[in-house]
Amino acid sequence: MSMTFEDQSIQFLENHIDGSFQHIMSVQVISRLEWWDFIDSKYRPIAVMYEEDQDYESNLICLFPPFVPEEL
């Protein structure tokens, strides 16, 4: 059974949050997540972070690798 675009993107984010950015995600929280569109059906998620004990966003961002969905 093939996954939907949404399922693929969620799995992609979860894999990188738990793997590539494990240390950052253990000490900071995602304030907002943006998806930048690129040419050739590529997308780039960017997470703006903040620390739980602060009331404002930090200047730290997580630039995820390009997400290329499988053909649906």
C-alpha positions as CSV (number, residue, x, y, z in Angstrom):
1,M,0.0,0.0,0.0
2,S,1.5,3.3,-1.0
3,M,1.6,6.2,1.4
4,T,-0.1,9.6,0.8
5,F,2.0,12.7,0.4
6,E,1.0,13.7,3.9
7,D,2.1,10.3,5.3
8,Q,5.4,10.5,3.5
9,S,6.1,14.0,4.8
10,I,5.3,13.1,8.4
11,Q,7.5,10.0,8.2
12,F,10.3,12.1,6.7
13,L,10.0,14.7,9.5
14,E,9.8,12.1,12.3
15,N,12.9,10.3,11.0
16,H,15.0,13.5,11.0
17,I,13.6,14.7,14.3
18,D,14.5,11.4,16.0
19,G,17.7,10.9,14.1
20,S,19.5,13.9,12.4
21,F,18.3,16.5,14.9
22,Q,17.9,14.3,18.0
23,H,20.2,16.4,20.3
24,I,18.6,19.8,19.2
25,M,15.1,18.4,19.6
26,S,15.9,17.1,23.1
27,V,16.8,20.6,24.4
28,Q,14.6,22.9,22.2
29,V,11.0,22.9,20.9
30,I,9.7,23.5,17.4
31,S,7.9,26.9,17.4
32,R,6.8,26.7,13.8
33,L,7.5,24.6,10.7
34,E,7.6,26.0,7.2
35,W,7.8,24.2,3.9
36,W,9.8,25.9,1.1
37,D,8.9,24.7,-2.4
38,F,11.6,24.0,-4.9
39,I,11.8,23.1,-8.5
40,D,11.3,19.4,-9.5
41,S,8.7,18.6,-6.8
42,K,11.2,19.0,-4.0
43,Y,10.2,20.6,-0.6
44,R,12.4,21.8,2.2
45,P,11.1,21.9,5.7
46,I,12.5,24.5,8.1
47,A,11.8,24.4,11.8
48,V,12.2,27.6,13.9
49,M,13.1,26.6,17.5
50,Y,12.6,28.0,21.0
51,E,13.6,27.0,24.5
52,E,10.8,25.9,26.8
53,D,11.8,28.3,29.6
54,Q,11.8,31.3,27.3
55,D,8.9,33.3,26.0
56,Y,10.3,33.9,22.5
57,E,11.8,32.1,19.5
58,S,15.6,31.6,19.5
59,N,17.7,32.3,16.5
60,L,18.2,28.6,15.9
61,I,16.6,27.0,12.9
62,C,16.7,23.4,11.7
63,L,17.2,23.2,7.9
64,F,16.0,19.7,6.9
65,P,17.3,18.0,3.8
66,P,15.1,18.3,0.7
67,F,12.0,16.1,0.8
68,V,11.2,14.4,-2.5
69,P,7.9,12.5,-2.3
70,E,7.6,9.1,-4.0
71,E,5.3,9.0,-7.0
72,L,1.7,8.6,-5.9
